[in-house]
Amino acid sequence: MAVSKKVENNTKPVTHAKPTSTVSSVEKKEVEKKVVPKIEKYNPEKKVTVRSIANWTTGFQRIESNGDVTIPANGSVRLLASEIITQVQNGNLLFTGIDGQGAHATLYIDDKPTRIEADFETETTNQVVICEEIVKNLFAKDKKDFESELIKLVKTRAEEFAIIGIIRNLKINDYEKVRAVENLTGLRV
């Protein structure tokens, strides 16, 4: 910081003061660690990936334009975010799930701003969709917790086929828990 003194002969003598820092370097590091990644703003013109958890081809008729959307088994497709929001607002059960809020949905929107716009999650909460990580965590629980969580996690036909496929891919070898999944779904691993 520069400090001016009295002006003499159109020149200003300047003395330089040392800047004083009220924040220690440790505090600066703590602030840097707490920085939360910003969620980008919703853009209706952006192409967004939509993933299917179903073991069969799914599809629906477009609303904002002509034609149909076909998603292969366990596949994905890219759609405009505005088309996705329109589908959600029109009650497409593939997106909205069994409760209208995205729970137990067959199609998963792979873009957080679009999920927030669809009211499936907030900036602090996430939509729960069956995936390998959730199944690993489920199988890490004890038997009693496993059975109660399994009933909450698997409610639709698509989720039944998805969890069987994930168990096969992960090569999970816990007889009692795998048998509980088979009993709930009616499918064999």
Contact map, one row per residue, 1 for C-alpha under 8 A:
111000000000000111100000000000000000000000000000000000000000000000000000000000000000000000000000000000000000000000000000000000000000000000000000000000000000000000000000000000000000000000000
111100000000011110000000000000000000000000000000000000000000000000000000000000000000000000000000000000000000000000000000000000000000000000000000000000000000000000000000000000000000000000000
111110000000011110000000000000000000000000000000000000000000000000000000000000000000000000000000000000000000000000000000000000000000000000000000000000000000000000000000000000000000000000000
011111000001111000000000000000000000000000000000000000000000000000000000000000000000000000000000000000000000000000000000000000000000000000000000000000000000000000000000000000000000000000000
001111100001110000000000000000000000000000000000000000000000000000000000000000000000000000000000000000000000000000000000000000000000000000000000000000000000000000000000000000000000000000000
000111110001100000000000000000000000000000000000000000000000000000000000000000000000000000000000000000000000000000000000000000000000000000000000000000000000000000000000000000000000000000000
000011111111100000000000000000000000000000000000000000000000000000000000000000000000000000000000000000000000000000000000000000000000000000000000000000000000000000000000000000000000000000000
000001111111000000000000000000000000000000000000000000000000000000000000000000000000000000000000000000000000000000000000000000000000000000000000000000000000000000000000000000000000000000000
000000111110000000000000000000000000000000000000000000000000000000000000000000000000000000000000000000000000000000000000000000000000000000000000000000000000000000000000000000000000000000000
000000111111000000000000000000000000000000000000000000000000000000000000000000000000000000000000000000000000000000000000000000000000000000000000000000000000000000000000000000000000000000000
000000111111100000000000000000000000000000000000000000000000000000000000000000000000000000000000000000000000000000000000000000000000000000000000000000000000000000000000000000000000000000000
000111110111110000000000000000000000000000000000000000000000000000000000000000000000000000000000000000000000000000000000000000000000000000000000000000000000000000000000000000000000000000000
000111100011111000000000000000000000000000000000000000000000000000000000000000000000000000000000000000000000000000000000000000000000000000000000000000000000000000000000000000000000000000000
011110000001111100000000000000000000000000000000000000000000000000000000000000000000000000000000000000000000000000000000000000000000000000000000000000000000000000000000000000000000000000000
011100000000111110000000000000000000000000000000000000000000000000000000000000000000000000000000000000000000000000000000000000000000000000000000000000000000000000000000000000000000000000000
111000000000011111000000000000000000000000000000000000000000000000000000000000000000000000000000000000000000000000000000000000000000000000000000000000000000000000000000000000000000000000000
111000000000001111100000000000000000000000000000000000000000000000000000000000000000000000000000000000000000000000000000000000000000000000000000000000000000000000000000000000000000000000000
100000000000000111110000000000000000000000000000000000000000000000000000000000000000000000000000000000000000000000000000000000000000000000000000000000000000000000000000000000000000000000000
100000000000000011111000000000000000000000000000000000000000000000000000000000000000000000000000000000000000000000000000000000000000000000000000000000000000000000000000000000000000000000000
000000000000000001111100000000000000000000000000000000000000000000000000000000000000000000000000000000000000000000000000000000000000000000000000000000000000000000000000000000000000000000000
000000000000000000111111000000000000000000000000000000000000000000000000000000000000000000000000000000000000000000000000000000000000000000000000000000000000000000000000000000000000000000000
000000000000000000011111000000000000000000000000000000000000000000000000000000000000000000000000000000000000000000000000000000000000000000000000000000000000000000000000000000000000000000000
000000000000000000001111101100000000000000000000000000000000000000000000000000000000000000000000000000000000000000000000000000000000000000000000000000000000000000000000000000000000000000000
000000000000000000001111111100000000000000000000000000000000000000000000000000000000000000000000000000000000000000000000000000000000000000000000000000000000000000000000000000000000000000000
000000000000000000000011111110000000000000000000000000000000000000000000000000000000000000000000000000000000000000000000000000000000000000000000000000000000000000000000000000000000000000000
000000000000000000000001111111000000000000000000000000000000000000000000000000000000000000000000000000000000000000000000000000000000000000000000000000000000000000000000000000000000000000000
000000000000000000000011111111100000000000000000000000000000000000000000000000000000000000000000000000000000000000000000000000000000000000000000000000000000000000000000000000000000000000000
000000000000000000000011111111110000000000000000000000000000000000000000000000000000000000000000000000000000000000000000000000000000000000000000000000000000000000000000000000000000000000000
000000000000000000000000111111111000000000000000000000000000000000000000000000000000000000000000000000000000000000000000000000000000000000000000000000000000000000000000000000000000000000000
000000000000000000000000011111111100000000000000000000000000000000000000000000000000000000000000000000000000000000000000000000000000000000000000000000000000000000000000000000000000000000000
000000000000000000000000001111111110000000000000000000000000000000000000000000000000000000000000000000000000000000000000000000000000000000000000000000000000000000000000000000000000000000000
000000000000000000000000000111111110000000000000000000000000000000000000000000000000000000000000000000000000000000000000000000000000000000000000000000000000000000000000000000000000000000000
000000000000000000000000000011111110000000000000000000000000000000000000000000000000000000000000000000000000000000000000000000000000000000000000000000000000000000000000000000000000000000000
000000000000000000000000000001111111000000000000000000000000000000000000000000000000000000000000000000000000000000000000000000000000000000000000000000000000000000000000000000000000000000000
000000000000000000000000000000111111100000000000000000000000000000000000000000000000000000000000000000000000000000000000000000000000000000000000000000000000000000000000000000000000000000000
000000000000000000000000000000000111110000000000000000000000000000000000000000000000000000000000000000000000000000000000000000000000000000000000000000000000000000000000000000000000000000000
000000000000000000000000000000000011111000000000000000000000000000000000000000000000000000000000000000000000000000000000000000000000000000000000000000000000000000000000000000000000000000000
000000000000000000000000000000000001111100000000000000000000000000000000000000000000000000000000000000000000000000000000000000000000000000000000000000000000000000000000000000000000000000000
000000000000000000000000000000000000111110000000000000000000000000000000000000000000000000000000000000000000000110000000001000000000000000000000000000000000000000000000000000000000000000000
000000000000000000000000000000000000011111000000000000000000000000000000000000000000000000000000000000000000000010000000000000000000000000000000000000000000000000000000000000000000000000000
000000000000000000000000000000000000001111100000000000000000000000000000000000000000000000000000000000000000000010000000000000000000000000000000000000000000000000000000000000000000000000000
000000000000000000000000000000000000000111110000000000000000000000000000000000000000000000000000000000000000000011001000000000000000000000000000000000000000000000000000000000000000000000000
000000000000000000000000000000000000000011111100000000000000000000000000000000001000000000000000000000000000000001000000000000000000000000000000000000000000000000000000000000000000000000000
000000000000000000000000000000000000000001111100000000000000000000000000000000011100000000000000000000000000000000000000000000000000000000000000000000000000000000000000000000000000000000000
000000000000000000000000000000000000000000111110000000000000000000000000000000011100000000000000000000000000000000000000000000000000000000000000000000000000000000000000000000000000000000000
000000000000000000000000000000000000000000111111000000000000000000000000000000011000000000000000000000000000000000000000000000000000000000000000000000000000000000000000000000000000000000000
000000000000000000000000000000000000000000001111100000000000000000000000000001111000000000000000000000000000000000000000000000000000000000000000000000000000000000000000000000000000000000000
000000000000000000000000000000000000000000000111110000000000000000000000000001111000000000000000000000000000111000000000000000000000000000000000000000000000000000000000000000000000000000000
000000000000000000000000000000000000000000000011111000000000000000000000000111100000000000000000000000000000111000000000000000000000000000000000000000000000000000000000000000000000000000000
000000000000000000000000000000000000000000000001111100000000000000000000000111100000000000000000000000000011110000000000000000000000000000000000000000000000000000000000000000000000000000000
000000000000000000000000000000000000000000000000111110000000000000000000011110000000000000000000000000000011110000000000000000000000000000000000000000000000000000000000000000000000000000000
000000000000000000000000000000000000000000000000011111000100000000000011111100000000000000000000000000000111000000000000000000000000000000000000000000000000000000000000000000000000000000000
000000000000000000000000000000000000000000000000001111100000000000000000111000000000000000000000000000000111000000000000000000000100000000000000000000000000011001000000000000000000000000000
000000000000000000000000000000000000000000000000000111111100000000000000110000000000000000000000000000000100000000000000000000000000000000000000000000000000011011000000000000000000000000000
000000000000000000000000000000000000000000000000000011111000000000000000110000000000000000000000000000000000000000000000000000000000000000000000000000000000010011000000000000000000000000000
000000000000000000000000000000000000000000000000000001111100000000000001110000000000000000000000000000000000000000000000000000000000000000000000000000000000000000000000000000000000000000000
000000000000000000000000000000000000000000000000000001111110000000000111100000000000000000000000000000000000000000000000000000000000000000000000000000000000000000000000000000000000000000000
000000000000000000000000000000000000000000000000000101011111000000000111100000000000000000000000000000000000000000000000000000000000000000000000000000000000000000000000000000000000000000000
000000000000000000000000000000000000000000000000000000001111100000011110000000000000000000000000000000000000000000000000000000000000000000000000000000000000000000000000000000000000000000000
000000000000000000000000000000000000000000000000000000000111110000011100000000000000000000000000000000000000000000000000000000000000000000000000000000000000000000000000000000000000000000000
000000000000000000000000000000000000000000000000000000000011111000111000000000000000000000000000000000000000000000000000000000000000000000000000000000000000000000000000000000000000000000000
000000000000000000000000000000000000000000000000000000000001111111111000000000000010001000000000000000000000000000000000000000000000000000000000000000000000000000000000000000000000000000000
000000000000000000000000000000000000000000000000000000000000111111000000000000000010011000000000000000000000000000000000000000000000000000000000000000000000000000000000000000000000000000000
000000000000000000000000000000000000000000000000000000000000011111000000000000000010010000000000000000000000000000000000000000000000000000000000000000000000000000000000000000000000000000000
000000000000000000000000000000000000000000000000000000000000011111100000000000000000000000000000000000000000000000000000000000000000000000000000000000000000000000000000000000000000000000000
000000000000000000000000000000000000000000000000000000000000011111110000000000000000000000000000000000000000000000000000000000000000000000000000000000000000000000000000000000000000000000000
000000000000000000000000000000000000000000000000000000000000110011111000000000000000000000000000000000000000000000000000000000000000000000000000000000000000000000000000000000000000000000000
000000000000000000000000000000000000000000000000000000000011110001111100000000000000000000000000000000000000000000000000000000000000000000000000000000000000000000000000000000000000000000000
000000000000000000000000000000000000000000000000000000000011110000111110000000000000000000000000000000000000000000000000000000000000000000000000000000000000000000000000000000000000000000000
000000000000000000000000000000000000000000000000000000001111000000011111000000000000000000000000000000000000000000000000000000000000000000000000000000000000000000000000000000000000000000000
000000000000000000000000000000000000000000000000000100001110000000001111101110000000000000000000000000000000000000000000000000000000000000000000000000000000000000000000000000000000000000000
000000000000000000000000000000000000000000000000000100011100000000000111111100000000000000000000000000000000000000000000000000000000000000000000000000000000000000000000000000000000000000000
000000000000000000000000000000000000000000000000000111111100000000000011111000000000000000000000000000000000000000000000000000000000000000000000000000000000000000000000000000000000000000000
000000000000000000000000000000000000000000000000001111110000000000000001111100000000000000000000000000000000000000000000000000000000000000000000000000000000000000000000000000000000000000000
000000000000000000000000000000000000000000000000001110000000000000000011111110000000000000000000000000000000000000000000000000000000000000000000000000000000000000000000000000000000000000000
000000000000000000000000000000000000000000000000111100000000000000000011011111000000000000000000000000000000000000000000000000000000000000000000000000000000000000000000000000000000000000000
000000000000000000000000000000000000000000000000111000000000000000000010001111100000000000000000000000000000000000000000000000000000000000000000000000000000000000000000000000000000000000000
000000000000000000000000000000000000000000000011110000000000000000000000000111110000000000000000000000000000000000000000000000000000000000000000000000000000000000000000000000000000000000000
000000000000000000000000000000000000000000000011110000000000000000000000000011111011000000000000000000000000000000000000000000000000000000000000000000000000000000000000000000000000000000000
000000000000000000000000000000000000000000011111000000000000000000000000000001111111000000000000000000000000000000000000000000000000000000000000000000000000000000000000000000000000000000000
000000000000000000000000000000000000000000111111000000000000000000000000000000111111100000000000000000000000000001000000000000000000000000000000000000000000000000000000000000000000000000000
000000000000000000000000000000000000000000011000000000000000000000000000000000011111110000000000000000000000000000000000000000000000000000000000000000000000000000000000000000000000000000000
000000000000000000000000000000000000000000000000000000000000011100000000000000111111111000000000000000000000000000000000000000000000000000000000000000000000000000000000000000000000000000000
000000000000000000000000000000000000000000000000000000000000000000000000000000111111111100000000000000000000000000000000000000000000000000000000000000000000000000000000000000000000000000000
000000000000000000000000000000000000000000000000000000000000000000000000000000001111111110000000000000000000000001001100000000000000000000000000000000000000000000000000000000000000000000000
000000000000000000000000000000000000000000000000000000000000001100000000000000000111111111000000000000000000000000000000000000000000000000000000000000000000000000000000000000000000000000000
000000000000000000000000000000000000000000000000000000000000011000000000000000000011111111110010000000000000000000000000000000000000000000000000000000000000000000000000000000000000000000000
000000000000000000000000000000000000000000000000000000000000000000000000000000000001111111111011000000000000000000000100000000000000000000000000000000000000000000000000000000000000000000000
000000000000000000000000000000000000000000000000000000000000000000000000000000000000111111110000000000000000000000000100000000000000000000000000000000000000000000000000000000000000000000000
000000000000000000000000000000000000000000000000000000000000000000000000000000000000011111110000000000000000000000000000000000000000000000000000000000000000000000000000000000000000000000000
000000000000000000000000000000000000000000000000000000000000000000000000000000000000001111111011000100000000000000000000000000000000000000000000000000000000000000000000000000000000000000000
000000000000000000000000000000000000000000000000000000000000000000000000000000000000001111111111000000000000000000000000000000000000000000000000000000000000000000000000000000000000000000000
000000000000000000000000000000000000000000000000000000000000000000000000000000000000000100111111110100001100000000000000000000000000000000000000000000000000000000000000000000000000000000000
000000000000000000000000000000000000000000000000000000000000000000000000000000000000000000011111100000001110000000000000000000000000000000000000000000000000000000000000000000000000000000000
000000000000000000000000000000000000000000000000000000000000000000000000000000000000001100111111100001001111100000000000000000000000000000000000000000000000000000000000000000000000000000000
000000000000000000000000000000000000000000000000000000000000000000000000000000000000000100111111111111101000000000000000000000000000000000000000000000000000000000000000000000000000000000000
000000000000000000000000000000000000000000000000000000000000000000000000000000000000000000001111111111111100000000000000000000000000000000000000000000000000000000000000000000000000000000000
000000000000000000000000000000000000000000000000000000000000000000000000000000000000000000001001111111111000000000000000000000000000000000000000000000000000000000000000000000000000000000000
000000000000000000000000000000000000000000000000000000000000000000000000000000000000000000000001111111100000000000000000000000000000000000000000000000000000000000000000000000000000000000000
000000000000000000000000000000000000000000000000000000000000000000000000000000000000000000101001111111100000000000000000000000000000000000000000000000000000000000000000000000000000000000000
000000000000000000000000000000000000000000000000000000000000000000000000000000000000000000000001111111100000000000000011000000000000000000000000000000000000000000000000000000000000000000000
000000000000000000000000000000000000000000000000000000000000000000000000000000000000000000000011111111111000000000000001000000100000000000000000000000000000000000000000000000000000000000000
000000000000000000000000000000000000000000000000000000000000000000000000000000000000000000000001111111111000000000000001000000111000000000000000000000000000000000000000000000000000000000000
000000000000000000000000000000000000000000000000000000000000000000000000000000000000000000000000110001111100000000000000000000011000000000000000000000001111001000000000000000000000000000000
000000000000000000000000000000000000000000000000000000000000000000000000000000000000000000001111110001111111000000000000000000001000000000000000000000000000000000000000000000000000000000000
000000000000000000000000000000000000000000000000000111000000000000000000000000000000000000001110100000011111000000000000000000000000000000000000000000000000011000000000000000000000000000000
000000000000000000000000000000000000000000000000011110000000000000000000000000000000000000000110000000001111100000000000000000000000000000000000000000000000000000000000000000000000000000000
000000000000000000000000000000000000000000000000011110000000000000000000000000000000000000000010000000001111110000000000000000001000000000000000000000000000000000000000000000000000000000000
000000000000000000000000000000000000000000000001111000000000000000000000000000000000000000000010000000000011111101100000000000000000000000000000000000000000000000000000000000000000000000000
000000000000000000000000000000000000000000000001111000000000000000000000000000000000000000000000000000000001111100000000000000000000000000000000000000000000000000000000000000000000000000000
000000000000000000000000000000000000000000000001100000000000000000000000000000000000000000000000000000000000111111100000000000000000000000000000000000000000000000000000000000000000000000000
000000000000000000000000000000000000001000000000000000000000000000000000000000000000000000000000000000000000111111110000000000000000000000000000000000000000000000000000000000000000000000000
000000000000000000000000000000000000001111000000000000000000000000000000000000000000000000000000000000000000001111111000000000000000000000000000000000000000000000000000000000000000000000000
000000000000000000000000000000000000000001100000000000000000000000000000000000001000100000000000000000000000101111111100000000000000000000000000000000000000000000000000000000000000000000000
000000000000000000000000000000000000000000000000000000000000000000000000000000000000000000000000000000000000101111111111100000000000000000000000000000000000000000000000000000000000000000000
000000000000000000000000000000000000000000000000000000000000000000000000000000000000000000000000000000000000000111111111111000000000000000000000000000000000000000000000000000000000000000000
000000000000000000000000000000000000000001000000000000000000000000000000000000000000100000000000000000000000000011111111000000000000000000000000000000000000000000000000000000000000000000000
000000000000000000000000000000000000000000000000000000000000000000000000000000000000100110000000000000000000000001111111100000000000000000000000000000000000000000000000000000000000000000000
000000000000000000000000000000000000000000000000000000000000000000000000000000000000000000000000000010000000000000111111110000000000000000000000000000000000000000000000000000000000000000000
000000000000000000000000000000000000000000000000000000000000000000000000000000000000000000000000000011100000000000111111110001100000000000000000000000000000000000000000000000000000000000000
000000000000000000000000000000000000000000000000000000000000000000000000000000000000000000000000000000000000000000110111111111100000000000000000000000000000000000000000000000000000000000000
000000000000000000000000000000000000000000000000000000000000000000000000000000000000000000000000000000000000000000010011111111000000000000000000000000000000000000000000000000000000000000000
000000000000000000000000000000000000001000000000000000000000000000000000000000000000000000000000000000000000000000010000111111000000000000000000000000000000000000000000000000000000000000000
000000000000000000000000000000000000000000000000000000000000000000000000000000000000000000000000000000000000000000000000111111000000000000000000000000000000000000000000000000000000000000000
000000000000000000000000000000000000000000000000000000000000000000000000000000000000000000000000000000000000000000000000111111100000000000000000000000000000000000000000000000000000000000000
000000000000000000000000000000000000000000000000000000000000000000000000000000000000000000000000000000000000000000000001111111110000000000000000000000000000000000000000000000000000000000000
000000000000000000000000000000000000000000000000000000000000000000000000000000000000000000000000000001100000000000000001100011111000000000000000000000000000000000000000000000000000000000000
000000000000000000000000000000000000000000000000000000000000000000000000000000000000000000000000000000110000000000000000000001111100000000000000000000000000000000000000000000000000000000000
000000000000000000000000000000000000000000000000000000000000000000000000000000000000000000000000000000111001000000000000000000111110000000000000000000000000000000000000000000000000000000000
000000000000000000000000000000000000000000000000000010000000000000000000000000000000000000000000000000000000000000000000000000011111011000000000000000001000001001100000000000000000000000000
000000000000000000000000000000000000000000000000000000000000000000000000000000000000000000000000000000000000000000000000000000001111111000000000000000000000000000100100000000000000000000000
000000000000000000000000000000000000000000000000000000000000000000000000000000000000000000000000000000000000000000000000000000000111111100000000000000000000000000000100010000000000000000000
000000000000000000000000000000000000000000000000000000000000000000000000000000000000000000000000000000000000000000000000000000000011111110000000000000000000000000000000000000000000000000000
000000000000000000000000000000000000000000000000000000000000000000000000000000000000000000000000000000000000000000000000000000000111111111000000000000000000000000000000000000000000000000000
000000000000000000000000000000000000000000000000000000000000000000000000000000000000000000000000000000000000000000000000000000000111111111100000000000000000000000100110000000000000000000000
000000000000000000000000000000000000000000000000000000000000000000000000000000000000000000000000000000000000000000000000000000000001111111110000000000000000000000000000000000000000000000000
000000000000000000000000000000000000000000000000000000000000000000000000000000000000000000000000000000000000000000000000000000000000111111111000000000000000000000000000000000000000000000000
000000000000000000000000000000000000000000000000000000000000000000000000000000000000000000000000000000000000000000000000000000000000011111111000010011000000000000000000000000000000000000000
000000000000000000000000000000000000000000000000000000000000000000000000000000000000000000000000000000000000000000000000000000000000001111111100010000000000000000000000000000001000000000000
000000000000000000000000000000000000000000000000000000000000000000000000000000000000000000000000000000000000000000000000000000000000000111111100000000000000000000000000000000000000000000000
000000000000000000000000000000000000000000000000000000000000000000000000000000000000000000000000000000000000000000000000000000000000000011111110110000000000000000000000000000000000000000000
000000000000000000000000000000000000000000000000000000000000000000000000000000000000000000000000000000000000000000000000000000000000000000111111110000000000000000000000000000000000000000000
000000000000000000000000000000000000000000000000000000000000000000000000000000000000000000000000000000000000000000000000000000000000000000001111111000000000000000000000000000001000000000000
000000000000000000000000000000000000000000000000000000000000000000000000000000000000000000000000000000000000000000000000000000000000000000000111111100000000000000000000000000000000000000000
000000000000000000000000000000000000000000000000000000000000000000000000000000000000000000000000000000000000000000000000000000000000000000001111111110000000000000000000000000000000000000000
000000000000000000000000000000000000000000000000000000000000000000000000000000000000000000000000000000000000000000000000000000000000000001101111111111000000000000000000000000001000000000000
000000000000000000000000000000000000000000000000000000000000000000000000000000000000000000000000000000000000000000000000000000000000000000000011111111100000000000000000000000001001000000000
000000000000000000000000000000000000000000000000000000000000000000000000000000000000000000000000000000000000000000000000000000000000000000000001111111110000000000000000000000000000000000000
000000000000000000000000000000000000000000000000000000000000000000000000000000000000000000000000000000000000000000000000000000000000000001000000111111111000000000000000000000000000000000000
000000000000000000000000000000000000000000000000000000000000000000000000000000000000000000000000000000000000000000000000000000000000000001000000011111111100000000000000000000000000100000000
000000000000000000000000000000000000000000000000000000000000000000000000000000000000000000000000000000000000000000000000000000000000000000000000001111111110000000000000000000000000000100000
000000000000000000000000000000000000000000000000000000000000000000000000000000000000000000000000000000000000000000000000000000000000000000000000000111111110000000000000000000000000000000000
000000000000000000000000000000000000000000000000000000000000000000000000000000000000000000000000000000010000000000000000000000000100000000000000000011111110000000000000000000000000000000000
000000000000000000000000000000000000000000000000000000000000000000000000000000000000000000000000000000010000000000000000000000000000000000000000000001111111001100100000000000000000000000000
000000000000000000000000000000000000000000000000000000000000000000000000000000000000000000000000000000010000000000000000000000000000000000000000000000111111101100000000000000000000000000000
000000000000000000000000000000000000000000000000000000000000000000000000000000000000000000000000000000010000000000000000000000000000000000000000000000000111111100000000000000000000000000000
000000000000000000000000000000000000000000000000000000000000000000000000000000000000000000000000000000000000000000000000000000000000000000000000000000000011111110000000000000000000000000000
000000000000000000000000000000000000000000000000000011100000000000000000000000000000000000000000000000000100000000000000000000000000000000000000000000000001111111000000000000000000000000000
000000000000000000000000000000000000000000000000000011000000000000000000000000000000000000000000000000010100000000000000000000000100000000000000000000000111111111100000000000000000000000000
000000000000000000000000000000000000000000000000000000000000000000000000000000000000000000000000000000000000000000000000000000000000000000000000000000000111111111110000000000000000000010100
000000000000000000000000000000000000000000000000000001100000000000000000000000000000000000000000000000000000000000000000000000000000000000000000000000000000111111111000000000000000000010100
000000000000000000000000000000000000000000000000000011100000000000000000000000000000000000000000000000000000000000000000000000000100000000000000000000000000011111111100000000000000000000000
000000000000000000000000000000000000000000000000000000000000000000000000000000000000000000000000000000000000000000000000000000000110001000000000000000000100001111111110000000000000000000000
000000000000000000000000000000000000000000000000000000000000000000000000000000000000000000000000000000000000000000000000000000000000000000000000000000000000000111111111000000000000100000111
000000000000000000000000000000000000000000000000000000000000000000000000000000000000000000000000000000000000000000000000000000000000000000000000000000000000000011111111100000000000000000001
000000000000000000000000000000000000000000000000000000000000000000000000000000000000000000000000000000000000000000000000000000000011001000000000000000000000000001111111110000000000000000000
000000000000000000000000000000000000000000000000000000000000000000000000000000000000000000000000000000000000000000000000000000000000001000000000000000000000000000111111111100000100000000001
000000000000000000000000000000000000000000000000000000000000000000000000000000000000000000000000000000000000000000000000000000000000000000000000000000000000000000011111111100000000000000001
000000000000000000000000000000000000000000000000000000000000000000000000000000000000000000000000000000000000000000000000000000000000000000000000000000000000000000001111111000000000000000000
000000000000000000000000000000000000000000000000000000000000000000000000000000000000000000000000000000000000000000000000000000000001000000000000000000000000000000000111111100000000000000000
000000000000000000000000000000000000000000000000000000000000000000000000000000000000000000000000000000000000000000000000000000000000000000000000000000000000000000000011111110000000000000000
000000000000000000000000000000000000000000000000000000000000000000000000000000000000000000000000000000000000000000000000000000000000000000000000000000000000000000000011011111000100000000000
000000000000000000000000000000000000000000000000000000000000000000000000000000000000000000000000000000000000000000000000000000000000000000000000000000000000000000000000001111100100000000000
000000000000000000000000000000000000000000000000000000000000000000000000000000000000000000000000000000000000000000000000000000000000000000000000000000000000000000000000000111111100000000000
000000000000000000000000000000000000000000000000000000000000000000000000000000000000000000000000000000000000000000000000000000000000000000000000000000000000000000000000000011111110000000000
000000000000000000000000000000000000000000000000000000000000000000000000000000000000000000000000000000000000000000000000000000000000000000000000000000000000000000000000000001111111000000000
000000000000000000000000000000000000000000000000000000000000000000000000000000000000000000000000000000000000000000000000000000000000000000100010011000000000000000000000000001111111100000000
000000000000000000000000000000000000000000000000000000000000000000000000000000000000000000000000000000000000000000000000000000000000000000000000000000000000000000000010000111111111110000001
000000000000000000000000000000000000000000000000000000000000000000000000000000000000000000000000000000000000000000000000000000000000000000000000000000000000000000000000000000111111111000000
000000000000000000000000000000000000000000000000000000000000000000000000000000000000000000000000000000000000000000000000000000000000000000000000001000000000000000000000000000011111111100000
000000000000000000000000000000000000000000000000000000000000000000000000000000000000000000000000000000000000000000000000000000000000000000000000000001000000000000010000000000001111111110000
000000000000000000000000000000000000000000000000000000000000000000000000000000000000000000000000000000000000000000000000000000000000000000000000000000000000000000000000000000000111111111111
000000000000000000000000000000000000000000000000000000000000000000000000000000000000000000000000000000000000000000000000000000000000000000000000000000000000000000000000000000000011111111100
000000000000000000000000000000000000000000000000000000000000000000000000000000000000000000000000000000000000000000000000000000000000000000000000000000100000000000000000000000000001111111000
000000000000000000000000000000000000000000000000000000000000000000000000000000000000000000000000000000000000000000000000000000000000000000000000000000000000000110000000000000000000111111100
000000000000000000000000000000000000000000000000000000000000000000000000000000000000000000000000000000000000000000000000000000000000000000000000000000000000000000000000000000000000011111110
000000000000000000000000000000000000000000000000000000000000000000000000000000000000000000000000000000000000000000000000000000000000000000000000000000000000000110010000000000000000011011111
000000000000000000000000000000000000000000000000000000000000000000000000000000000000000000000000000000000000000000000000000000000000000000000000000000000000000000010000000000000000010001111
000000000000000000000000000000000000000000000000000000000000000000000000000000000000000000000000000000000000000000000000000000000000000000000000000000000000000000011011000000000100010000111
